Amino acid sequence: MTILVLSSLLIIGLVLLLAEVLFVPGTTVVGIFGLAVSLAGVAYAFLSFDAEVAWWIASIAVILNLVAIVYGFKSGLWNRFSLKSSMQGGAFDGRTDALQIGMPGKTISDLKPIGKASFGDVVYEVKSENGFIAVETDVTIIKIENNKILVK
């Protein structure tokens, strides 16, 4: 029974350390718990066996835990979970390319100071230069910067 408890504690500690390194890196909760269970197994070995056998069990447990940690870092399994691409988009996506300064349009909602206006058959979100502009009011584009359209 003593061997079963000892091996269970050491194996559970080793599995938890491997789980920390391979599957949930950065949380440290699982790793600390695995280390605590492994230390409990070593303490149990010192309580249950004579000193020479307990030192052998402790050294084997330390070596296995170190091998597990080194293997976890060198295996590269965690590379599958890391982000390798970056976003290529930006704030300006070209949706205002058809517009020009001085182009007339009509508001289709109140501009308080932001609302919607149509220029041709396309509806855009616009910002009023002077605050409130009522619905169905003729407006003119005075500035286009990235995707922001300023009207008066």
DRENDONU-287295 format. One record per residue: residue in one letter; x, y, z of N, C-alpha, C in turn. Coordinates in Angstrom, 1 decimal. Each point is the difference from the previous one (the first is absolute). Example, Ala and Ser with C-alpha at 12.3 -4.5 7.8 and 13.67 -1.06 7.14 Angstrom:
<pts>
PT   r      n.x      n.y      n.z     ca.x     ca.y     ca.z      c.x      c.y      c.z
PT   a     13.2     -5.7      7.8     -0.9      1.2      0.0      0.9      1.2      0.0
PT   s     -0.4      1.1     -0.7      0.9      1.1      0.0     -0.8      1.1      0.8
</pts>
This chain:
<pts>
PT   r      n.x      n.y      n.z     ca.x     ca.y     ca.z      c.x      c.y      c.z
PT   m      0.8     -1.2      0.0     -0.8      1.2      0.0      0.9      1.3      0.0
PT   t      1.1     -0.1      0.7      0.9      1.2      0.1      0.6      0.3     -1.4
PT   i      0.3     -1.0     -0.8      0.6      0.2     -1.3     -1.1      0.6     -0.9
PT   l     -1.3     -0.4      0.1     -1.0      0.5     -0.8     -0.3      1.5      0.3
PT   v      0.0      0.4      1.3     -0.2      1.4      0.3      1.2      0.8     -0.5
PT   l      1.2     -0.5      0.3      1.2      0.8     -0.4      0.0      0.1     -1.5
PT   s     -0.2     -1.0     -0.8      0.1      0.1     -1.5     -1.1      0.9     -0.5
PT   s     -1.2     -0.1      0.6     -1.1      0.9     -0.4      0.3      1.4      0.2
PT   l      0.6      0.4      1.2      0.4      1.4      0.2      1.0      0.5     -1.0
PT   l      1.0     -0.9     -0.2      1.1      0.5     -0.9     -0.5      0.0     -1.5
PT   i     -0.8     -0.9     -0.4     -0.5      0.0     -1.4     -1.0      1.2     -0.2
PT   i     -0.9      0.2      1.0     -0.9      1.2     -0.2      0.8      1.3      0.0
PT   g      1.0      0.1      0.8      0.8      1.2      0.0      0.7      0.2     -1.3
PT   l      0.5     -1.1     -0.6      0.7      0.1     -1.3     -0.9      0.3     -1.1
PT   v     -1.2     -0.6      0.1     -1.0      0.3     -1.1     -0.5      1.5      0.1
PT   l     -0.2      0.5      1.2     -0.4      1.4      0.1      1.1      1.0     -0.4
PT   l      1.3     -0.4      0.2      1.1      0.9     -0.5      0.0     -0.1     -1.5
PT   l     -0.2     -1.1     -0.6      0.0     -0.1     -1.5     -1.2      0.7     -0.5
PT   a     -1.1     -0.1      0.6     -1.2      0.8     -0.4      0.2      1.5      0.0
PT   e      0.7      0.4      1.1      0.4      1.5      0.1      0.8      0.4     -1.2
PT   v      1.0     -0.8     -0.3      1.0      0.4     -1.0     -0.6     -0.1     -1.4
PT   l     -0.8     -1.1     -0.3     -0.4     -0.2     -1.3     -1.4      0.6     -0.4
PT   f     -0.9      0.0      1.0     -1.4      0.4     -0.4     -0.4      1.3      0.6
PT   v      0.4      0.4      1.2     -0.5      1.2      0.6      1.2      0.9      0.4
PT   p      0.9      0.3     -0.9      1.2      0.8      0.5     -0.5      1.4      0.4
PT   g      0.7      0.5      1.0     -0.2      1.4      0.4     -1.0      0.1      1.2
PT   t     -0.7     -1.1      0.3     -1.0      0.1      1.1      0.7     -0.2      1.4
PT   t      1.0     -0.9      0.0      0.8     -0.4      1.2     -0.8     -0.7      1.1
PT   v     -1.3      0.1      0.0     -0.8     -0.6      1.0      0.2     -1.6     -0.1
PT   v     -0.1     -0.5     -1.2      0.1     -1.4     -0.2      1.4     -0.5      0.3
PT   g      1.0      0.8     -0.4      1.4     -0.3      0.3      0.3      0.0      1.5
PT   i     -0.5      1.0      0.7      0.3      0.0      1.4     -0.7     -1.1      0.7
PT   f     -1.2     -0.3     -0.4     -0.7     -1.2      0.6      0.7     -1.3     -0.3
PT   g      0.5     -0.1     -1.2      0.8     -1.2     -0.4      1.3     -0.1      0.8
PT   l      0.6      1.1      0.2      1.3      0.0      0.9     -0.4     -0.4      1.4
PT   a     -1.1      0.6      0.5     -0.4     -0.3      1.4     -0.3     -1.5      0.2
PT   v     -0.7     -0.6     -1.0     -0.3     -1.4      0.0      1.3     -0.9      0.0
PT   s      0.9      0.4     -0.9      1.3     -0.7     -0.1      0.7      0.1      1.3
PT   l      0.1      1.2      0.6      0.6      0.1      1.3     -0.7     -0.8      1.1
PT   a     -1.3     -0.1      0.0     -0.7     -0.8      0.9      0.4     -1.5     -0.2
PT   g      0.2     -0.4     -1.2      0.4     -1.3     -0.3      1.4     -0.3      0.6
PT   v      0.9      0.9     -0.1      1.4     -0.1      0.5     -0.1      0.0      1.5
PT   a     -0.8      0.9      0.6     -0.2      0.0      1.5     -0.5     -1.3      0.5
PT   y     -1.0     -0.6     -0.8     -0.6     -1.3      0.4      1.1     -1.1     -0.1
PT   a      0.9      0.1     -1.0      1.0     -1.0     -0.1      1.0      0.1      1.2
PT   f      0.3      1.2      0.5      0.8      0.1      1.2     -0.7     -0.5      1.3
PT   l     -1.3      0.1      0.0     -0.7     -0.5      1.2     -0.2     -1.5     -0.1
PT   s     -0.1     -0.6     -1.2     -0.3     -1.4     -0.1      1.2     -0.9     -0.1
PT   f      1.1      0.5     -0.5      1.2     -0.9     -0.3      1.2      0.5      0.8
PT   d      1.0     -0.8      0.0      1.2      0.5      0.6      0.7      1.1     -0.8
PT   a      1.0      0.6      0.5      0.5      1.2     -0.6      0.7     -0.3     -1.4
PT   e      0.7     -1.1     -0.1      0.6     -0.3     -1.3     -1.0     -0.2     -1.1
PT   v     -1.0     -0.7      0.2     -1.1     -0.3     -1.0     -0.7      1.3     -0.3
PT   a     -0.3      0.8      1.0     -0.7      1.3     -0.2      0.9      1.0     -0.8
PT   w      1.3      0.0      0.2      0.8      0.9     -0.8      0.0     -0.5     -1.5
PT   w      0.0     -1.3     -0.2      0.0     -0.5     -1.4     -1.4      0.4     -0.6
PT   i     -1.0     -0.1      0.7     -1.4      0.4     -0.5      0.0      1.5     -0.3
PT   a      0.6      0.7      0.9      0.0      1.5     -0.2      0.8      0.4     -1.2
PT   s      1.2     -0.6     -0.2      0.8      0.3     -1.1     -0.6     -0.4     -1.3
PT   i     -0.6     -1.2      0.0     -0.7     -0.4     -1.3     -1.2      0.9     -0.3
PT   a     -0.7      0.5      1.0     -1.2      0.9     -0.2      0.5      1.3     -0.5
PT   v      1.1      0.5      0.5      0.6      1.3     -0.4      0.4     -0.1     -1.5
PT   i      0.7     -1.1     -0.3      0.5     -0.2     -1.4     -1.1     -0.1     -0.9
PT   l     -1.1     -0.8      0.3     -1.1     -0.1     -0.9     -0.8      1.3     -0.2
PT   n     -0.1      0.8      1.1     -0.7      1.3     -0.1      0.8      0.9     -0.9
PT   l      1.4      0.0      0.2      0.8      0.9     -0.9      0.0     -0.4     -1.4
PT   v      0.0     -1.4     -0.3     -0.1     -0.5     -1.3     -1.3      0.4     -0.7
PT   a     -1.1     -0.1      0.8     -1.3      0.4     -0.5     -0.1      1.5     -0.4
PT   i      0.6      0.8      0.8      0.0      1.5     -0.2      0.8      0.3     -1.3
PT   v      1.2     -0.6      0.0      0.9      0.2     -1.2     -0.7     -0.5     -1.3
PT   y     -0.5     -1.2      0.1     -0.7     -0.5     -1.2     -1.2      0.9     -0.4
PT   g     -0.7      0.5      1.0     -1.2      0.8     -0.4      0.5      1.3     -0.7
PT   f      1.1      0.6      0.4      0.4      1.2     -0.7      0.7     -0.3     -1.3
PT   k      0.7     -1.1     -0.1      0.6     -0.3     -1.3     -0.9     -0.7     -1.0
PT   s     -1.1     -0.5      0.4     -0.9     -0.7     -0.9     -0.6      0.9     -1.1
PT   g     -0.2      1.2      0.4     -0.6      1.0     -0.9     -1.5     -0.2     -0.2
PT   l     -0.6     -0.8      0.9     -1.5     -0.1     -0.1     -0.7      1.3      0.2
PT   w      0.6      0.8      0.9     -0.7      1.3      0.3      0.1      0.9     -1.2
PT   n      0.8     -0.2     -1.0      0.0      0.8     -1.2     -1.3     -0.1     -0.8
PT   r     -0.7     -1.1      0.1     -1.3     -0.2     -0.7     -1.0      1.0      0.6
PT   f      0.2      0.4      1.2     -1.0      0.9      0.7      0.3      1.4     -0.1
PT   s      1.2      0.4     -0.5      0.4      1.4     -0.1     -0.4      0.6     -1.3
PT   l     -0.3      1.3      0.0     -0.4      0.7     -1.2      1.2      0.3     -0.9
PT   k     -0.1     -0.4     -1.3      1.2      0.2     -0.9     -0.3      1.0     -1.1
PT   s     -1.3      0.5     -0.1     -0.3      0.9     -1.0     -0.3      1.4      0.6
PT   s     -0.1      1.0     -0.8     -0.3      1.3      0.5     -1.1      0.6     -0.9
PT   m     -0.7      0.9      0.5     -1.1      0.7     -0.8      0.6      0.9     -1.1
PT   q     -0.5     -0.1     -1.2      0.5      0.7     -1.1     -0.9      1.3     -0.3
PT   g     -1.1      0.1      0.6     -0.9      1.1     -0.3      0.4      1.2      0.8
PT   g     -0.8      1.1     -0.3      0.3      1.2      0.7     -1.3      0.8      0.2
PT   a      0.1      1.2      0.4     -1.1      0.9      0.2     -0.7      0.4     -1.3
PT   f      0.9      0.2     -1.0     -0.6      0.5     -1.3     -0.1     -1.2     -0.9
PT   d     -1.2     -0.3     -0.4     -0.3     -1.2     -0.8     -0.5      0.4     -1.4
PT   g      0.0      1.3     -0.4     -0.3      0.4     -1.3     -1.5      0.2     -0.3
PT   r     -0.9     -0.1      1.0     -1.4      0.2     -0.2     -0.4      1.4     -0.4
PT   t      0.9      1.0      0.2     -0.4      1.4     -0.3      0.7      0.4     -1.3
PT   d      0.6     -0.9     -0.7      0.7      0.4     -1.2     -0.9      0.7     -1.1
PT   a     -1.3     -0.3      0.0     -0.9      0.5     -1.0     -0.4      1.4      0.4
PT   l      0.3      0.5      1.1     -0.5      1.3      0.5      1.1      1.1     -0.3
PT   q     -0.5      1.2     -0.1      0.9      1.2     -0.3     -0.4      1.1      0.9
PT   i      0.9      0.9      0.3     -0.4      1.2      0.7     -0.9      0.9     -0.9
PT   g     -1.0      0.5      0.6     -1.0      0.8     -0.7     -1.2     -0.8     -0.6
PT   m      0.1     -1.3      0.2     -1.1     -0.9     -0.6     -1.3      0.2      0.8
PT   p     -1.1      0.3     -0.6     -1.3      0.2      0.7     -0.6     -1.4      0.4
PT   g     -0.8      0.1      1.1     -0.7     -1.2      0.4     -1.2      0.4      0.9
PT   k     -0.7     -1.0      0.5     -1.2      0.3      0.8      0.1     -0.9      1.3
PT   t     -0.4      0.6      1.1      0.0     -0.7      1.3     -1.2     -1.0      0.0
PT   i      0.2     -1.2      0.4     -1.1     -0.9      0.1     -0.3     -0.3      1.5
PT   s      0.7      0.6      0.9     -0.3      0.0      1.4      0.5      1.3      0.6
PT   d     -0.4      0.3      1.2      0.4      1.3      0.6      1.5     -0.2      0.3
PT   l      0.8      1.1     -0.2      1.4      0.0      0.4      0.1      0.7      1.3
PT   k      0.4     -0.7      1.0      0.0      0.5      1.4      1.4     -0.2      0.7
PT   p      1.1      0.4     -0.4      0.5      0.4     -1.3      0.3     -1.1     -1.0
PT   i     -0.2     -1.3      0.4      0.3     -1.1     -0.9     -1.3     -0.6     -0.4
PT   g     -0.1     -0.4     -1.3     -1.2     -0.7     -0.5      0.3     -0.5     -1.4
PT   k     -1.0     -0.2     -0.7      0.1     -0.7     -1.4     -0.4      1.0     -1.0
PT   a      0.7      0.0     -1.1     -0.3      0.8     -1.2      0.3     -0.8     -1.3
PT   s     -0.8      0.3     -1.0      0.2     -0.8     -1.3      0.6      1.0     -1.0
PT   f      1.0     -0.6     -0.7      0.7      0.7     -1.1     -0.2     -0.9     -1.2
PT   g     -0.8      0.4     -0.9     -0.4     -0.9     -1.1     -0.9     -1.1      0.6
PT   d      0.3     -1.2     -0.3     -0.8     -1.1      0.5      0.6     -0.7      1.3
PT   v      1.1      0.5      0.5      0.7     -0.6      1.1     -0.2      0.8      1.2
PT   v     -0.2     -0.7      1.1     -0.2      0.6      1.3      1.3      0.0      0.8
PT   y      0.4      1.1      0.6      1.2      0.1      0.8     -0.3      0.5      1.4
PT   e      0.9     -0.3      0.9     -0.1      0.6      1.3      0.8      1.3      0.0
PT   v     -0.6      1.1      0.3      0.6      1.3     -0.1      0.0      0.8      1.3
PT   k      0.8      1.0      0.1      0.0      0.9      1.2     -0.2      1.4     -0.4
PT   s     -0.9      0.7      0.7     -0.3      1.3     -0.3      1.0      1.0      0.6
PT   e      0.3      1.0     -0.8      1.0      1.0      0.4     -0.6      0.9      1.2
PT   n     -1.3      0.3     -0.1     -0.6      1.0      0.9     -0.9     -0.6      1.0
PT   g      0.0     -1.3      0.3     -1.0     -0.5      0.9     -1.1     -0.7     -0.7
PT   f     -1.3      0.4      0.5     -1.2     -0.7     -0.5     -0.4      0.4     -1.4
PT   i     -0.3     -1.0     -0.8     -0.6      0.2     -1.4     -1.1     -0.9     -0.1
PT   a     -1.2      0.5     -0.4     -1.2     -0.8      0.0      0.0     -0.9     -1.2
PT   v     -0.9     -1.0      0.0     -0.1     -1.0     -1.0     -0.6      0.6     -1.3
PT   e      0.4     -0.5     -1.1     -0.4      0.5     -1.4      0.6      1.4     -0.3
PT   t      1.1      0.3      0.6      0.7      1.3     -0.3      1.1     -0.2     -0.9
PT   d      0.2      0.9     -1.0      1.1     -0.1     -0.9      1.3      0.3      0.7
PT   v      1.0     -0.8     -0.3      1.3      0.3      0.7      1.1     -0.1     -1.1
PT   t      1.2      0.5      0.3      1.1      0.0     -0.9      1.2     -0.5      0.8
PT   i      0.8     -0.8     -0.6      1.2     -0.6      0.6      1.1      1.1      0.0
PT   i      0.5      0.3      1.2      1.1      1.0      0.1      1.3     -0.6      0.4
PT   k      0.0     -1.3      0.5      1.3     -0.6      0.3     -0.2     -1.5      0.0
PT   i      1.0     -0.7     -0.5      0.0     -1.5      0.0      1.4     -0.4      0.5
PT   e      0.0     -0.7      1.2      1.3     -0.4      0.5     -0.2     -1.4      0.5
PT   n      0.8     -0.9     -0.7     -0.1     -1.5      0.2     -1.5     -0.4     -0.2
PT   n     -0.7     -0.5      1.0     -1.4     -0.4     -0.2     -1.0      1.1      0.6
PT   k      0.5      1.1      0.4     -0.8      1.0      0.6     -0.4      1.1     -1.0
PT   i     -1.3      0.2     -0.1     -0.6      1.0     -1.0     -0.6      1.1      0.8
PT   l      0.5      1.3     -0.2     -0.5      1.2      0.7     -0.8      0.7     -1.0
PT   v     -1.3      0.4      0.4     -0.9      0.7     -0.9     -0.5      1.3      0.7
PT   k     -0.5      0.9     -0.8     -0.7      1.2      0.5     -1.3      0.2     -0.8
</pts>
